[in-house]
Amino acid sequence: MEFVHVIEEDARDAVMAGNHMILKVNSSYPNTDTLQIKSYDWIDNGWQCMDTLLTHGMSDNYRLINHPEGSELVLIHNQVDSNYTTLYSYSPENSEWSLQDSIHLEQIGLTHTMDAHRLLISHSGNHHGLYSGKVDYYGLNNGVWQYLTELIPTTLGPWDKIGKAMCLHGGKAFVTSFELNDSNTHYDGALFTFNLSGCADPVACNYDPTVPFDTELCLWPTCLDELACNYNPTGCDGGECLYPMNSADTDCSGNIDESDLNACIDIFGCVGDCTLCDLDNDGVVGTNDIIILISLMD
């Protein structure tokens, strides 16, 4: 290990946001009553301070969260005296940072975790009891964090303290509790798994308003009629079906052309259930059908 140089003498926290390093530091003497959030870039084999995001009093409690798949930064600002939390979202423009969004929370945020488009923040208590805990779920939409829902297990006691530790992985959230549906201290904690995958498109058949901007599992309306040209069994009912103008219009284009001729040649010799190309209705796609089709071509 090689010691390079001192960046800040009183750094309290650090995260990487893309190629930028963010430090939470106490201001140097004699300004020991202030706290600053600073951004550093690696330039000429050393970290150089490029921007100061904010400066506040030492009584203000800030927590840093880095965006694991980008360069965004989220600050959790807990004001204990006022008993509320504000979430600030920043993004870099070159080496300067700009505030993109802020959310006011009615309770103090205790623990937090985030991924590319989801954020979990836990609180000390809610309507389930003073120390039951509470986990709020947010989604990122066009740079703005939106509250989606509260993650509530089927059983939650007044002393459970849910949200002691949390993580996001794939389409699931994993949340621990100090107790399990308990009113006393028995230290029998639990790990809860919440499924966050789903469909966020209001047009889809399986739209779920609690899903944060994920369309991977969406089912959109398609045509489920096997006789239609655009039959698609992978969707859900409600899609528009397109039908041929006659059995020679194999691609539903409204015209009889070379593509229809090629399609009928491909099934030449079909016997029985020949929905397309049996123009003389004899149950067989044969030479006479090809002659009729050619006479109909544009």
PyMOL commands that set and color helices and strands:
alter all, ss='L'
color gray80, all
select helices_A, chain A and resi 258-266+287-296
alter helices_A, ss='H'
color red, helices_A
select strands_A, chain A and resi 11-17+20-26+34-43+46-57+61-66+73-79+84-93+96-105+109-114+118-123+134-141+144-150+166-169+172-177+190-195
alter strands_A, ss='S'
color yellow, strands_A
deselect
rebuild
show_as cartoon
